[in-house]
């Protein structure tokens, strides 16, 4: 236990150590790029497509239910030095449902929520174009309505799936609008497994045969460095 605790402390301390070693060499305000340390507020909008299975318990492919999603995200990170930042993020994504999810003429919709922690490495923070890589972990909630008719009769069901979101991989390029603001495209992939499901007819239950699913997302991201 002591060894694990020491490992966690060392991991959390690495950005601070890096800043202590390299921070004094950074200029206070170059032509492009943020101050060496401080908060960054981010916002993004995009479009994403699903892949993989909801579960291996007969739920089928995620793409059979969801056609597209339109994520809107907010993030608040801390710059431990110009090259490394980390902090919480939140995404809310309305869903465009697949044709097979609902009977013709029935209203059908849903949403997807994600919350977690994200870290980014920036490769050229003091240049006009700054490419970056991100890695995150979090939790996901998928909610949607489904209707249809079987031999036993017609049904209307509401589904709530939830589970761990990992990994959240992202790549982008920030173009400097000013020393404090950037804007640029990003590409991300968020994978995970749903571990719980709740329906209006069966209540809440655990998913024993979990399957891997993912979201491929493309969009625009803006940042403001304080």
N, C-alpha and C positions, 0 to 999 in steps of 0.2 A: 504493500500500500504506500509506504514512504517513497519507494522508487517511482511509482506512478505519479504521485503528487509532485515530486521533484521534476519529472519529465514535463508535466503540464505547466509548471511555473517557468521552466526554461523556454518552452515553446512560446508562451505569452510574453516573455521578456525579450525575445529575439529582435522584434522591431525596435524596441527601446535601445538595445545594445547597438544595433545598426545605426540608429540616429546619433548616439553618443560618439560613435567612431567616425562617421562621415558628415554629420550635420554641420559642424563649423565651417566646412569647405563650401557650403552652398551659399550663393548670393541671396540677400534678403528679398529682392524683387527683380528677377531677370526680365527680358523682353517678353517672353512667353513662360507660362507655367506658374504654379502656386507658390506661396510661401513654403518653407521647408516642412512645417507642420501646422496642423489645424483641421477644422471640420470641412467636409465637402458634402453639399446637398445635391442629390441626383434625382432626375425624373426621366422616364422613358415611356415610349409607346411603340407597339409592334403588332405583328401578326404571327401566329404560330400554328403548326400542324401536329397532330398526334401520331404516335407509333407504339407498337407493342400491345400487350393484352392487359385488360383490367384485372383479371385474376385467372387462375387455372381451375376455378370451380364452376365453369359454365357461363361466365359473364361475357366471354368473347373478346373481340378486338376493340381497343379504344376507338379506333377509326370508324367502327360500325355505329358508334353513338355520337361522336363529336367530329364535325367536319373541319372547323377552324376555331381558334380562340384569338382574342384581341387584348393582350395584356397591357395594363397600365401600372407602372411601377414607381415606387419612391424608395430612396436609399439615403442613409446618413452614415457616412464613414469618417474615420479619423486618419489623417496623413501622419504616420509615424516618421516618415521622411518623404522626399518628393517621389520616390520610386514605389513605396508600399503604403497601402491604405486598407482599412477593414472596418466593417460595421454592419448593422442590421439592414434588412431590406423587406419590402412588402409589395406583393403583386396582387391585383384583382383583374380577372380576365372574363368578360362575357363570352359565352360560347355560341357558335353557330352549329346547330345540331344537324346530324346526318339525316338523310331522308328516311332511313329505316328505323330511326329511333321513335317515331311517332306515326300513328295512323293518319292517312291523308285528311287534311282539314282540321286536325286537332292542334291546339296551341302547344308549343314545346320549346323549352329553353333551359338554360343552366348557367353556371359560373364556376370558376376555379380560383381558389385563393392560395397564396404561398407566402410563408413568412420564415425568415432565417437569418443567417450570417453569411457575409460575402467578403472575400479578400481579393485585392487586385494588385498586380505588379505592372508598373508603367515603365516603358523602356526609354522614352525620350520626353520627359516632362518639361524640359526647357526648350523644346522645338515647336514649330507651328503645328506639326502633325505628330501626335503622341500615340503610338500603338500600345495596347495593353492586353493582358490576360487575366481572367478571373476564375476563382474556384469558390463554391459556396455549398452550404448544407442547410436544410430547413425542414419544414413540414408543409403538407399540401392537403387541401380540402376540395374535393370535386363534388358538385351538386347538380343534378339535372332531373327533369321530368320525362317520363316515357309512357306512351300509350300504345295500345294495339289490341288485336283480337286473336284468340286461339280457339281450338275446338271446344275448350271448356268455357269460353265466354270472353268478353272484352275486359280490359283492365286499364287502370291509370295509377301509376306508381311514381313515387319520388325517391330518388337514390341519393345517399350521402356517403362518399368514399373518402377515407383519410389514411395518411401514411407518411413515412419518411421520404424526404426529397434529397437524394444524393446519387451522383454528383450534379452540381449546377456549374457547368462549364461555359465560359463566355469569352469572346474576343471582340475587340473593337478598335477604332481609331478616333481619338479626340482631336478636333481641330480648334485651335485657339481663336476665340472671338475677341478676347481681351485677356490681360493677365489673370483675371479672376473667373472668366466664363469660357466653357468649351461646348462644342456640339459635334456629334459624329455618329456614324452607323455602328451597329453592333450585331453580332450573331451569337446565339446561345443555345445550349442543349441542356435540358433539365430532365434527369431520370429519377426513377423511384419505384416504390412498391406500396400498394394500398394494403394496409393491415387490418382495417375495420370497415364495415359497411352497415348502414342503417337504412331501412326501408319503411314505408308507411304500413305495410302488411306484416312484416316479420320482425320489426324492431331492430335493435343493435346487436351485432355479433362480430366475432373475429373471423378473419380470412385465414384459413390454415394453408391452403395451396396458393401462395402468393406468386405473382408474375411481375416481370419488369416492364415498365412502360416509359415513354419519354415524350418531350415536347421540343420540337425544333422551332426556333423563334428568330425573326429578323425584324429590326426596327431602328429607331433613332433615339439617342440618349443625350441629355444635356446635363452639365455639371456647373455648379457655382462654388468656387473655393473661397472660404472666409479667411 
